[in-house]
Amino acid sequence: MPAMAAMEMILSGERIDAASAHRIGLVNRVWPQAELLAKALDYAQMLARRAPLAHRFAKATMRRMVGMPLADALKAEVRSFYDLGQSEDLAEGTQSFRERRDASFKAR
């Protein structure tokens, strides 16, 4: 979201509709009300099938990188890839891909 759009929203306190929120990048998706619950549950189930350790690393890395100089942020990203690469979950993900089956992640 552009800084000026954020500043305007913060200072004015005005509400914006879903289409405007989507246009300025405040939200990623907009669905009709009738589809919202089903779409949200589908998305949650998709995320739940993914590797929880990878999600944890990604969220922690993103939080840590806020405000860092680019060079430092890139180093942090590389380090998180290295750490995740040592996990049992990476081995399971690779093996399940080779065997064309759903992965069984353990967050280790």
PLY file of the C-alpha trace (Angstrom):
ply
format ascii 1.0
element vertex 108
property float x
property float y
property float z
element edge 107
property int vertex1
property int vertex2
end_header
0.00 0.00 0.00
1.42 3.40 -0.88
2.52 5.37 2.17
0.21 8.28 1.35
-2.83 5.98 1.19
-1.92 4.54 4.58
-1.36 8.00 6.04
-4.68 9.24 4.68
-6.54 6.27 6.18
-4.82 6.64 9.55
-5.33 10.38 9.82
-8.88 10.54 8.47
-10.24 7.45 10.20
-12.67 7.10 7.31
-13.99 3.68 6.40
-13.25 2.26 2.99
-15.16 -0.36 1.06
-13.78 -3.74 0.01
-13.09 -2.68 -3.58
-11.03 0.29 -2.41
-9.14 -1.85 0.10
-8.31 -4.29 -2.69
-7.28 -1.54 -5.10
-4.76 -0.04 -2.64
-3.39 -3.42 -1.56
-4.84 -3.46 1.94
-6.49 -6.81 1.22
-5.47 -9.54 -1.22
-8.87 -10.87 -2.19
-12.49 -9.76 -2.20
-15.36 -12.25 -2.48
-19.12 -11.82 -2.48
-20.63 -12.26 0.99
-22.40 -15.46 -0.07
-19.05 -17.09 -0.97
-16.94 -15.62 1.82
-17.13 -18.41 4.42
-16.56 -21.21 1.90
-13.62 -19.36 0.29
-12.07 -18.58 3.67
-12.40 -22.20 4.80
-10.91 -23.46 1.52
-7.95 -21.11 1.99
-7.50 -22.17 5.63
-7.53 -25.84 4.63
-4.94 -25.20 1.93
-2.68 -23.49 4.46
-3.20 -26.31 6.97
-1.89 -28.83 4.43
1.36 -26.89 4.05
4.45 -27.33 6.22
3.85 -25.63 9.59
7.56 -25.19 10.26
8.01 -23.37 6.96
5.10 -21.08 7.86
6.61 -20.41 11.28
10.03 -19.59 9.75
8.48 -17.37 7.08
6.43 -15.36 9.59
9.34 -14.97 12.01
11.69 -13.93 9.22
9.23 -11.38 7.83
8.72 -9.86 11.28
12.46 -9.68 11.91
13.18 -8.07 8.53
10.86 -5.08 8.95
12.99 -1.95 8.92
16.24 -3.79 8.14
18.54 -2.60 5.41
18.09 -4.73 2.29
21.47 -6.46 2.60
20.73 -7.53 6.17
17.21 -8.66 5.25
18.57 -10.81 2.43
21.06 -12.41 4.83
18.24 -13.18 7.27
16.24 -14.75 4.46
19.16 -16.93 3.37
19.72 -18.00 6.98
16.07 -19.02 7.35
16.32 -21.10 4.17
19.43 -22.80 5.53
17.79 -23.52 8.90
14.65 -24.84 7.27
16.76 -26.96 4.93
18.01 -28.90 7.96
14.47 -29.87 9.02
12.75 -33.24 8.90
9.84 -31.49 7.21
11.97 -30.62 4.18
12.99 -34.25 3.83
9.33 -35.33 4.17
8.18 -32.75 1.62
10.81 -33.87 -0.86
10.04 -37.55 -0.32
6.28 -37.06 -0.59
6.76 -35.13 -3.83
8.84 -37.96 -5.28
6.27 -40.52 -4.19
3.35 -38.37 -5.44
1.57 -38.45 -2.10
0.41 -35.90 0.44
3.11 -34.91 2.90
2.83 -35.67 6.59
4.61 -32.74 8.24
5.71 -32.93 11.89
6.99 -29.34 12.39
10.49 -30.68 13.09
0 1
1 2
2 3
3 4
4 5
5 6
6 7
7 8
8 9
9 10
10 11
11 12
12 13
13 14
14 15
15 16
16 17
17 18
18 19
19 20
20 21
21 22
22 23
23 24
24 25
25 26
26 27
27 28
28 29
29 30
30 31
31 32
32 33
33 34
34 35
35 36
36 37
37 38
38 39
39 40
40 41
41 42
42 43
43 44
44 45
45 46
46 47
47 48
48 49
49 50
50 51
51 52
52 53
53 54
54 55
55 56
56 57
57 58
58 59
59 60
60 61
61 62
62 63
63 64
64 65
65 66
66 67
67 68
68 69
69 70
70 71
71 72
72 73
73 74
74 75
75 76
76 77
77 78
78 79
79 80
80 81
81 82
82 83
83 84
84 85
85 86
86 87
87 88
88 89
89 90
90 91
91 92
92 93
93 94
94 95
95 96
96 97
97 98
98 99
99 100
100 101
101 102
102 103
103 104
104 105
105 106
106 107
